[in-house]
Amino acid sequence: MEEKLFNDVKLFNEEDTFLDGKLFGEKIFENISRVIVGKEQVARLLLTALLADGHVLLEDVPGTGKTKLAKTLAKSINAAFSRIQFTPDLLPSDVTGLNVYDRQKNEFVLRKGPVFTNILLADEINRATPRTQAGLLECMEERQVTIDGESYIPGTPFFVIATQNPVETTGTFPLPEAQLDRFMMRLSMGLPGREEELAILDKYMEKEPLDELTGVLSLEELAAARAAAGRVFVHKCVREYLVDVVEATRQGEQIIAGTSPRGSLALMRCAKAYAYLDGRDFVTPDDIKAVAVPVLAHRIVMGYGTGTGDAAEKMLERILANTPVPTEEFKR
């Protein structure tokens, strides 16, 4: 009997919005390319996390376009955008907001903080104190803000892009594992190549492309795309492969702590969104491989003496290379 592992699911209904996820992604990527040169895979992974309802940590040196990419994404989907420059003297109330007494009204009035937005850029998040960093935890995980005992919704959708400089450590407070785990992905922009840098100079010779950028999608259309991505099918064999990869991150003498079930769920949601952007309504093992490193590497705690800071990434690459991949079997 013929056994189809990766495509034995009915297509979405014809009336569903954004049935073609590839077309949805191309509209965003084309708009982003008007401002950002190259970085197609970074942009795709960023949009993958957005569709999967997660947050992204961008680690890179200053000047690589992290802020520009966040602003471009916000403009492309007609979303509200806020930016917070994290500093050691920043208070949690500077992030979430606070109640201020209004003498004219004779009552306290909520002054909303920057988290009341759709896309939030938390710039140099590791420069703030742990107390202020924790101010984002509830917003990121629970999608709510509690101020003086009252809960508020920061925004729908609510997407955090945090940045930090992995090289400079003076005056910084490293993010604890508990907060790192709140980020669905950790990405790096990377420096451009020679041809890309020449293209950047040409693009920005006479004008700022971001100023002329217009939106191509609404928040309602983004919500419909998220719903469609959530319905992407994951076969049992693919789920078993996903679990095999995750379990492998919990084994080994060099590993202090492996990936938690939160990481497993994040990996599955990202794989579904990644497949959706490829125009498919089912997940393959290649989708798992494509998102495994950015989703899982920052959730693994390696022991001392394991080498450079990318030890977790290298270990995951070995795991992906050695874990048996399920394949389709057809009877001749």
Secondary structure by P-SEA (a helix, b strand, c coil): ccccccccccccccccccccaaaaaaaaaaaaaaccccaaaaaaaaaaaaaacbbbbbbccccccaaaaaaaaaaaabbbbbbbbccccccccccbbbbbbbccccbbbbbcccccccbbbbcccccccccccccccccccccccccccbbbbccccbbbbbbbbcccccccccccaaaaaacccccccccccaaaaaaaaaaaccccccccccccccaaaaaaaaaaaaaccccaaaaaaaaaaaaaaaccccccccccaaaaaaaaaaaaaaaaaaccccccaaaaaacccccccccccccccccccaaaaaaaaaaaaccbbbbbbbcc
